[in-house]
Amino acid sequence: GVGKAALDEQKWAEDKGALKVLFVCGNENADQDKNVSYDALGKLAKDKGVTVNAIYCGPAKDQIAPGWQALAELGGGKFANID
């Protein structure tokens, strides 16, 4: 998935004090990539010291918004939505 590719393929700073942030945005299910779960993405991000923020493009009360909230929580980041 896009998030995993960003974590694996981008050159991230190795300095422990560097700010490393990833924003994942979308309007479909956060877990639509069946090859990479958001649990795995969150673990990989934490291992690399990257914070994952999730932005859901839809109503916060939508039935798929909780998946985006979980992605942000697992990635140590924040959840937001754009209605």
N, C-alpha and C positions, 0 to 999 in steps of 0.2 A: 504494500500500500504506500501511499504518498508519505505518510508520517514515518514509516520505517525507512523508506528510501532517503528521506531528509536526515534521519539519524545516522544511517549507515554511509551515505555517499557524500554528505557535506563535510568540509573540513571544519571541525569544531575546535575552538581554542582549548589548549591543554592547561592553561593557567587556572589554578583552583579558584581564583578570585574573579574569573571572567563570567559575565552574564551570558547564559545560554538559554534561549527561549524559543519554543516552537509554537506557532499558532496553527491549529487545525480547524478548518471551517467547512461547513456543508449544510445542505438542506435535506439530506436523506439520512438513513440510519447510520449512526456512528460505527456500528459493527458490520457494515456491509462487506468489508474485505474479509472473506472467509479464510484467507491464508495467514492473516495477522490479526489476532484479537487485540482489543484495546488493553486487556490485562498485560499481554506481551509487550505492547508498545509502551505502556507505562513503566514496566520493569526495565526495558531497554533504555528509556529516557533517564530513569533514575541512575542506572549504571553509568551513563555518560554524563551525569550531572546537568541534564537538560530539563527545564520546566516545560510541561505541555499545557497550553491553554486551549480551550475549546469554545468555538463560536457556532452556535446553531442558528441557521437562517430560517427562522420560523417562530411561532408563538411558544413562549416558555411553558405553557400548559399543554402543549402538543404531546401526544402519546410517545413520541420518539425522543423528546427532549431529555428524559432521564439518562439515556445512553450517552449523550453529550456531556451531561453533568458527571457521570461516572468516569468518562475518559479524562476530564479535567482533574478529578479527584485522584485517580490513579497516577496521573502525570505530575501531581503536586502543584497544579496550576489553578486557574480560575475558569469558571463557566460564565458565558454571556450569551445572549440571544439577540437577534435582529428580527423583529416581527415584520 
